[in-house]
Amino acid sequence: QVQLVESGGALVQPGESLKLSCAASGFNFKTVEMYWIRQPPDKGLEWVAFRHPDGKLFYPDAVRGRFTVSGDDAKNTMYLQMDSLQIEDTAIYYCAKDSPSGPRGKGTLVTVSS
């Protein structure tokens, strides 16, 4: 059974960093396409990171250079390191399998506010 559980969200100030976790079960996250997506308040879903099974990573312009995906094979967990956070990064963050609209967890809330 595929399950994804996001964690690590918090209230932080602009410029600070945060690391989110996506614990996967029922499959090996490194063998499928994996996405980090987010939903800002009153807005639609947007992708913020994509990990191809070959290990290549892709980011949209809005977060490139600030967000970094990594993983832990032993824990079957994918991470999203977020640096230089901005108020516009406030959102519920999800990890998704296979596509941005694929199976995902319940999300974790990141609030960036001064």
PyRosetta script that sets phi, psi and omega in degrees:
from pyrosetta import init, pose_from_sequence

init()
pose = pose_from_sequence("QVQLVESGGALVQPGESLKLSCAASGFNFKTVEMYWIRQPPDKGLEWVAFRHPDGKLFYPDAVRGRFTVSGDDAKNTMYLQMDSLQIEDTAIYYCAKDSPSGPRGKGTLVTVSS")
pose.set_psi(1, 125.6)
pose.set_omega(1, -179.7)
pose.set_phi(2, -74.2)
pose.set_psi(2, 129.3)
pose.set_omega(2, 176.5)
pose.set_phi(3, -141.8)
pose.set_psi(3, 138.6)
pose.set_omega(3, 176.9)
pose.set_phi(4, -129.7)
pose.set_psi(4, 131.6)
pose.set_omega(4, -179.6)
pose.set_phi(5, -129.6)
pose.set_psi(5, 115.2)
pose.set_omega(5, 178.0)
pose.set_phi(6, -91.6)
pose.set_psi(6, 148.8)
pose.set_omega(6, 176.5)
pose.set_phi(7, -156.2)
pose.set_psi(7, 167.7)
pose.set_omega(7, 175.4)
pose.set_phi(8, 107.5)
pose.set_psi(8, -5.3)
pose.set_omega(8, 179.4)
pose.set_phi(9, -65.6)
pose.set_psi(9, 152.7)
pose.set_omega(9, -177.6)
pose.set_phi(10, -165.1)
pose.set_psi(10, 174.5)
pose.set_omega(10, 172.0)
pose.set_phi(11, -94.3)
pose.set_psi(11, 121.7)
pose.set_omega(11, -179.9)
pose.set_phi(12, -133.1)
pose.set_psi(12, 166.5)
pose.set_omega(12, 178.5)
pose.set_phi(13, -94.6)
pose.set_psi(13, 155.9)
pose.set_omega(13, 176.5)
pose.set_phi(14, -53.4)
pose.set_psi(14, 137.8)
pose.set_omega(14, -179.7)
pose.set_phi(15, 93.4)
pose.set_psi(15, -15.0)
pose.set_omega(15, -179.3)
pose.set_phi(16, -83.0)
pose.set_psi(16, 174.3)
pose.set_omega(16, -177.7)
pose.set_phi(17, -118.0)
pose.set_psi(17, 159.6)
pose.set_omega(17, 178.4)
pose.set_phi(18, -154.4)
pose.set_psi(18, 146.9)
pose.set_omega(18, 177.9)
pose.set_phi(19, -122.9)
pose.set_psi(19, 120.5)
pose.set_omega(19, 178.5)
pose.set_phi(20, -96.8)
pose.set_psi(20, 151.5)
pose.set_omega(20, 177.8)
pose.set_phi(21, -119.9)
pose.set_psi(21, 148.0)
pose.set_omega(21, 175.9)
pose.set_phi(22, -132.3)
pose.set_psi(22, 100.7)
pose.set_omega(22, -179.3)
pose.set_phi(23, -87.8)
pose.set_psi(23, 122.0)
pose.set_omega(23, -177.9)
pose.set_phi(24, -105.2)
pose.set_psi(24, 145.5)
pose.set_omega(24, 173.2)
pose.set_phi(25, -143.8)
pose.set_psi(25, 153.5)
pose.set_omega(25, -178.6)
pose.set_phi(26, 88.8)
pose.set_psi(26, -5.2)
pose.set_omega(26, 177.9)
pose.set_phi(27, -166.0)
pose.set_psi(27, 165.7)
pose.set_omega(27, 177.3)
pose.set_phi(28, -96.4)
pose.set_psi(28, 115.1)
pose.set_omega(28, -172.9)
pose.set_phi(29, -62.5)
pose.set_psi(29, -21.7)
pose.set_omega(29, -176.7)
pose.set_phi(30, -80.4)
pose.set_psi(30, -8.2)
pose.set_omega(30, -177.2)
pose.set_phi(31, -101.0)
pose.set_psi(31, 1.4)
pose.set_omega(31, -178.6)
pose.set_phi(32, -131.6)
pose.set_psi(32, 167.9)
pose.set_omega(32, 172.9)
pose.set_phi(33, -73.1)
pose.set_psi(33, 131.9)
pose.set_omega(33, -179.5)
pose.set_phi(34, -127.7)
pose.set_psi(34, 140.8)
pose.set_omega(34, -178.3)
pose.set_phi(35, -126.6)
pose.set_psi(35, 148.2)
pose.set_omega(35, 160.1)
pose.set_phi(36, -105.2)
pose.set_psi(36, 129.3)
pose.set_omega(36, 178.1)
pose.set_phi(37, -130.4)
pose.set_psi(37, 162.7)
pose.set_omega(37, 179.7)
pose.set_phi(38, -144.0)
pose.set_psi(38, 157.6)
pose.set_omega(38, 176.0)
pose.set_phi(39, -129.8)
pose.set_psi(39, 103.1)
pose.set_omega(39, 176.2)
pose.set_phi(40, -67.8)
pose.set_psi(40, 161.7)
pose.set_omega(40, 178.9)
pose.set_phi(41, -56.3)
pose.set_psi(41, 129.2)
pose.set_omega(41, 175.7)
pose.set_phi(42, 62.1)
pose.set_psi(42, 24.1)
pose.set_omega(42, 177.7)
pose.set_phi(43, -131.9)
pose.set_psi(43, 170.1)
pose.set_omega(43, 179.1)
pose.set_phi(44, -82.6)
pose.set_psi(44, 175.6)
pose.set_omega(44, 179.1)
pose.set_phi(45, -70.5)
pose.set_psi(45, 144.3)
pose.set_omega(45, 174.8)
pose.set_phi(46, -141.2)
pose.set_psi(46, 141.4)
pose.set_omega(46, 179.5)
pose.set_phi(47, -83.1)
pose.set_psi(47, 145.5)
pose.set_omega(47, 179.3)
pose.set_phi(48, -124.0)
pose.set_psi(48, -10.6)
pose.set_omega(48, 176.4)
pose.set_phi(49, -164.5)
pose.set_psi(49, 147.5)
pose.set_omega(49, 179.3)
pose.set_phi(50, -137.5)
pose.set_psi(50, 128.1)
pose.set_omega(50, 175.7)
pose.set_phi(51, -113.6)
pose.set_psi(51, 117.1)
pose.set_omega(51, 176.8)
pose.set_phi(52, -80.1)
pose.set_psi(52, 151.4)
pose.set_omega(52, 177.7)
pose.set_phi(53, -56.7)
pose.set_psi(53, -22.6)
pose.set_omega(53, 178.7)
pose.set_phi(54, -81.0)
pose.set_psi(54, 0.9)
pose.set_omega(54, 176.3)
pose.set_phi(55, 97.7)
pose.set_psi(55, -10.6)
pose.set_omega(55, -179.9)
pose.set_phi(56, -69.2)
pose.set_psi(56, 145.3)
pose.set_omega(56, -177.4)
pose.set_phi(57, -119.0)
pose.set_psi(57, 143.3)
pose.set_omega(57, -179.5)
pose.set_phi(58, -135.3)
pose.set_psi(58, 144.0)
pose.set_omega(58, -179.1)
pose.set_phi(59, -138.7)
pose.set_psi(59, 146.0)
pose.set_omega(59, 173.3)
pose.set_phi(60, -75.2)
pose.set_psi(60, 163.7)
pose.set_omega(60, -176.6)
pose.set_phi(61, -56.4)
pose.set_psi(61, -34.2)
pose.set_omega(61, -174.1)
pose.set_phi(62, -62.1)
pose.set_psi(62, -24.8)
pose.set_omega(62, -175.8)
pose.set_phi(63, -125.4)
pose.set_psi(63, -8.0)
pose.set_omega(63, -177.4)
pose.set_phi(64, -58.4)
pose.set_psi(64, 132.8)
pose.set_omega(64, -178.4)
pose.set_phi(65, 91.3)
pose.set_psi(65, -14.6)
pose.set_omega(65, 179.1)
pose.set_phi(66, -113.4)
pose.set_psi(66, -31.7)
pose.set_omega(66, -178.3)
pose.set_phi(67, -108.3)
pose.set_psi(67, 142.0)
pose.set_omega(67, -179.9)
pose.set_phi(68, -140.1)
pose.set_psi(68, 131.5)
pose.set_omega(68, 177.1)
pose.set_phi(69, -94.6)
pose.set_psi(69, 139.6)
pose.set_omega(69, 172.8)
pose.set_phi(70, -144.0)
pose.set_psi(70, 179.8)
pose.set_omega(70, -178.8)
pose.set_phi(71, -154.8)
pose.set_psi(71, 161.4)
pose.set_omega(71, 177.4)
pose.set_phi(72, -125.6)
pose.set_psi(72, 109.0)
pose.set_omega(72, -177.8)
pose.set_phi(73, -60.4)
pose.set_psi(73, -44.1)
pose.set_omega(73, -174.6)
pose.set_phi(74, -62.8)
pose.set_psi(74, -33.4)
pose.set_omega(74, -179.0)
pose.set_phi(75, -96.1)
pose.set_psi(75, -4.0)
pose.set_omega(75, -176.0)
pose.set_phi(76, 50.2)
pose.set_psi(76, 47.4)
pose.set_omega(76, -174.1)
pose.set_phi(77, -128.1)
pose.set_psi(77, 136.0)
pose.set_omega(77, 175.7)
pose.set_phi(78, -106.4)
pose.set_psi(78, 144.3)
pose.set_omega(78, -178.0)
pose.set_phi(79, -119.8)
pose.set_psi(79, 157.0)
pose.set_omega(79, 171.3)
pose.set_phi(80, -130.0)
pose.set_psi(80, 106.4)
pose.set_omega(80, 175.7)
pose.set_phi(81, -85.0)
pose.set_psi(81, 123.3)
pose.set_omega(81, -178.2)
pose.set_phi(82, -118.4)
pose.set_psi(82, 117.0)
pose.set_omega(82, 179.9)
pose.set_phi(83, -113.1)
pose.set_psi(83, 162.7)
pose.set_omega(83, 178.4)
pose.set_phi(84, 48.1)
pose.set_psi(84, 49.7)
pose.set_omega(84, -176.3)
pose.set_phi(85, -62.8)
pose.set_psi(85, 144.2)
pose.set_omega(85, -179.2)
pose.set_phi(86, -120.0)
pose.set_psi(86, 159.8)
pose.set_omega(86, -179.8)
pose.set_phi(87, -56.0)
pose.set_psi(87, -35.3)
pose.set_omega(87, -179.5)
pose.set_phi(88, -68.2)
pose.set_psi(88, -10.0)
pose.set_omega(88, 177.7)
pose.set_phi(89, -83.7)
pose.set_psi(89, -5.4)
pose.set_omega(89, 177.7)
pose.set_phi(90, -59.9)
pose.set_psi(90, 124.2)
pose.set_omega(90, -176.2)
pose.set_phi(91, -177.8)
pose.set_psi(91, 169.2)
pose.set_omega(91, 165.8)
pose.set_phi(92, -89.4)
pose.set_psi(92, 128.8)
pose.set_omega(92, -177.6)
pose.set_phi(93, -106.0)
pose.set_psi(93, 134.8)
pose.set_omega(93, 179.3)
pose.set_phi(94, -126.8)
pose.set_psi(94, 153.4)
pose.set_omega(94, 164.5)
pose.set_phi(95, -108.0)
pose.set_psi(95, 144.2)
pose.set_omega(95, -175.9)
pose.set_phi(96, -134.1)
pose.set_psi(96, 147.2)
pose.set_omega(96, -178.5)
pose.set_phi(97, -102.1)
pose.set_psi(97, 135.2)
pose.set_omega(97, 172.2)
pose.set_phi(98, 78.9)
pose.set_psi(98, -38.7)
pose.set_omega(98, 177.7)
pose.set_phi(99, -161.4)
pose.set_psi(99, 165.9)
pose.set_omega(99, 178.7)
pose.set_phi(100, -59.6)
pose.set_psi(100, -24.3)
pose.set_omega(100, 178.8)
pose.set_phi(101, -101.0)
pose.set_psi(101, 10.1)
pose.set_omega(101, -179.8)
pose.set_phi(102, -77.4)
pose.set_psi(102, -173.9)
pose.set_omega(102, 179.5)
pose.set_phi(103, -55.9)
pose.set_psi(103, 135.9)
pose.set_omega(103, 179.9)
pose.set_phi(104, -145.4)
pose.set_psi(104, 170.2)
pose.set_omega(104, 179.2)
pose.set_phi(105, -85.5)
pose.set_psi(105, -163.9)
pose.set_omega(105, -178.5)
pose.set_phi(106, -84.7)
pose.set_psi(106, -11.5)
pose.set_omega(106, 176.4)
pose.set_phi(107, 91.1)
pose.set_psi(107, 165.7)
pose.set_omega(107, 176.9)
pose.set_phi(108, -138.8)
pose.set_psi(108, 136.4)
pose.set_omega(108, -172.8)
pose.set_phi(109, -87.8)
pose.set_psi(109, 128.0)
pose.set_omega(109, 173.6)
pose.set_phi(110, -114.9)
pose.set_psi(110, 123.0)
pose.set_omega(110, 178.2)
pose.set_phi(111, -120.7)
pose.set_psi(111, 122.5)
pose.set_omega(111, 178.6)
pose.set_phi(112, -111.1)
pose.set_psi(112, 113.6)
pose.set_omega(112, -174.8)
pose.set_phi(113, -153.6)
pose.set_psi(113, 145.2)
pose.set_omega(113, 176.9)
pose.set_phi(114, -94.2)
pose.dump_pdb("model.pdb")
